[in-house]
Amino acid sequence: MHEKTPGRGAAFDLDSAEPRRNAPPGGAQDFAALGLDELDRAVVHALQIRPRAPWTLVGEVLGVNPVTAARRWRRMEQAGLAWVTAYPRLSNSRIVVSAIVEVDTEPGAAQDVAHALAADPEVATVKLVAGGRDLVATVQTRDLNELAQLTTLLFQGTPGVRATRTHLSTGVPAEGSKWRLRSLDSAQCARIEAALPESPSSAGEAMAGWDELDAWLVELLSADGRTPLRRLAAETGTGLTTVRRRLQSLLVSGASLRCDLARPLSGWPLSAVYFASVPGQYLEETGRALAGVREVRSCGITSGQHNLVIDVWLRALADVHTFEAHLSRRLPRLTIGDRSVVLRTVKHMGRLLDGDGRCVGVVPLSHGVPRQPLRAVGGDPASSADRRA
């Protein structure tokens, strides 16, 4: 199943001109220690904007040979420092149902439970934490029935699990695919963004075409978001033109692509999860405000005792409480009921991570896709010229 593949406190600001996009100064030292330079950072930033950007475009924007850009990326990817992955659009409940699960374990069993859960393709993320729970996991299923089965059979049936609490996600004001480095200037960002596919014209168009082929493409891209079209066509037994057209539609309607970076290299080496509540009439407004905080990596609106679960990146351990105090001053209606510091992320959106946050394997996210090639639905044969979508 698996394939090899302390500082000053943050100056928190909810009114940043570039919300959630900028890593703070200082991350470059971590890159330098690993032999990574500004060009490496620029390549990552470009792929954060457009994860499947052709190397000709990346090279042109960065002013380097496309071969050089590709070689830099392969070196980082092979070292597990950066990667591109895909997952169903979390805001679309007709495609995916997601939830955050708190897990209490028997004494001494937390790591074993974390690794057991990480092996399941429907468990996207697993974190070992300190606080009112031992683990925090996120899960993705096709519907509520599958979610009920997963939480019953996997969590309650895993040795060492003592109790679980499931927070069903009903909205995602902020998620990690929007986070950016600060390596490209505004003109370079604009050139990359100009090459992005157009948004669908309507919600109806956004839903069109989600079927077994779409689900299979998302699974393949969850293992490598830059998988060439020719390989996608061969894996699914579908014509190249069909795969190209379907992928272009999928990436603006039903799936998200993201370029992730090992967190210690981001300039935000620490992470925490806050469980918070706000009166229902202010939930949407508060979600938008939280999405504008650069420390907020993701934010989910959930059912249950707390209606907000906020995942943040921080620069120092003391910022766990400093950040909470800042939110309380700026969002007085927000009440933080509990918080946990992340000791280690074992799995992140399908990627297995080591203690330094490097990718050491992948469990492709599965959404009930077939295991035999699909019947071709027209289009060019798989031997046609391969182009990046």
Salt bridges, closest charged atoms under 4 A:
ASP15 OD2 - ARG330 NH2 2.76
ASP37 OD1 - ARG72 NH1 2.77
GLU38 OE2 - ARG41 NE 3.58
ASP40 OD1 - ARG72 NH1 3.29
ASP40 OD2 - ARG75 NH2 3.11
GLU60 OE2 - ARG191 NH2 3.04
GLU102 OE1 - ARG133 NE 2.65
GLU102 OE1 - ARG165 NH2 3.43
GLU102 OE2 - HIS167 NE2 2.61
ASP104 OD2 - ARG165 NH1 2.81
GLU146 OE2 - ARG142 NH2 2.61
GLU175 OE1 - ARG258 NH1 3.97
GLU193 OE2 - ARG21 NH2 3.62
ASP211 OD1 - ARG246 NH1 2.77
ASP214 OD2 - ARG246 NH1 3.38
GLU219 OE2 - ARG371 NH1 3.37
ASP260 OD2 - ARG258 NE 3.10
ASP260 OD1 - ARG297 NH2 2.70
ASP260 OD2 - HIS348 NE2 3.65
GLU284 OE2 - ARG288 NH1 3.25
GLU285 OE2 - ARG333 NH1 3.85
GLU295 OE2 - ARG294 NE 3.32
ASP311 OD2 - LYS127 NZ 2.07
GLU324 OE2 - ARG339 NH2 2.72
ASP338 OD2 - ARG133 NH2 3.12
ASP338 OD1 - ARG339 NH1 3.76
